[in-house]
């Protein structure tokens, strides 16, 4: 069967921009745009945040917070979990589509996740990505607080490096718009000047890598199974919240729509006994642990509120 030819604009849209529908669908709800009526997209997402925040009102670590504070926690958790899922989806694409990676695969996967959120182009998607960057900053602060030693041999880059790389891609996508963000995280001027180049190279690289694997419109979609395993104790509210957001379903639907995967995949959330997320080549399974979502909640509790309060004091 002959693959339909795509213009350059169509190619860019269906590769690095094509999977952006994943995020757009997640942030505004799964129903088609033409079927939406009533509340705006941002209002719909805020309603989902409110609903999940209310479901966490009795959680031992969050019950003392106000509804507004819980909403901030949920947005932080959602942004970070979404970034992780997109990061692992990049690993799945590298393995299943046999993509060439010139450089460190973990860094390339971070670039992929960031680019999906950047290219949605909405203030909300950018804010979610900023929350993901903050997650790495907070993680580094926690390690320093707890006396954790830096591990220079790990396959992942150091937390602050990952955070600044995400910020640089955001700034590089629109330097004029994100000057305040660069200043807030103290990204030096000389580094800011390289960010447009970094964004352009990352975008071109992923576009070129995915172009041969676009799913022709007449080809059947590959089956991607979605599974939410049960959990116990303090993790139960996170299970309920992540299900309510339909995170895995939305990512799976649009991953199947955009790319011609060679065989079926599974996206799964479960209790793992540790804080983790992973892609398994043997089982072709993307797994996100509920403990990871809970850990993001703890990060925001320990560092997010202090950061938000400090920012409010400076604005007065």
Steps between C-alpha positions, in 0.01 A plus 500: 500500500643837398556751777324831423739786435502782752597862454771642728233674704295181533807301592597737779144500628471121512845435650627730771170683500277203426521339840431840655135405463576258784561786734231726362243224544620436852490862606153575365324164519463214256195618307552641145539873467194536280286324761601731781259763625463703815819545705825591326787253473685656793184497710449131424851415609466711812180311581692171475770637728235609750333160492822309559608744772171439682558125479827550690347695786530204741849394393725498811765718337260746338193525722631806687526699177236731360316409181706757308825359637396146404421624149857627468627163619285315245619721215859441603447123524313487167768695317781287636326166440411607147862595434612158627250316279614695193865436596434125517303518175817631338689193624224282358531673163879457496470128575193406296573717196875436515581870498859618480598712799810714456582578859363407839160332472378627837566860394328438166196361684484814715514710184214299349278549806574871520439556129156340515391744771665801337333439167149487642559873521254589776577685821367198687731251327797728560408532866479120531849471347636763738362288786695203363820707498429609857470135594865444409607816687310385809647151474853645504414716802366197685815300427713782642277522806523126559874484437468284190824471305508595133514194275701600196491155340119473484345457155290811564643851514510677835165643611600865462644431154171342394305793643711763323487308171119503517499873578741564214271326251205705626698824473639399160152442361410866561778707665294817524209329671698307761754760615339509845530122535870514411553773759302313765723191481814713451586362157806704394472730199772316311309173543174662394664600173560135411145389582337580161765286332444217750125512446537502121744207497294288738183566301665423164661184637177349634311602186753325279509190721122453507421594139549148355271352766190713457183295482333533157136597543383176338708276730331350804614633834721281715327379815628665818349350814449728801500354851458663841588248769351523845691650791466511877516753780625850432542426128127449436421871448779524242352206311161668498642836397712367213207298371276806514746697287507217238873548460601162360196461276561833330871441444433147371228611258707765333823299505312231305349760270825676416754220455515159331613282789616153390315314777258552785607686817379534858485818708459419867482676835555289810637486851864396466638526850744767381501840332546425133383499140642285224468366148562125462615381158437137594132543588445815288347661805516860625455500878449797732497434873238663722782559748646746249186713507502490879865606500417802283236590757760486777741712296242772460405483866863538607619757244217625279308687765814669633590609147148631434497693829840654428381608156191663649711689754725636226200622299367707791 
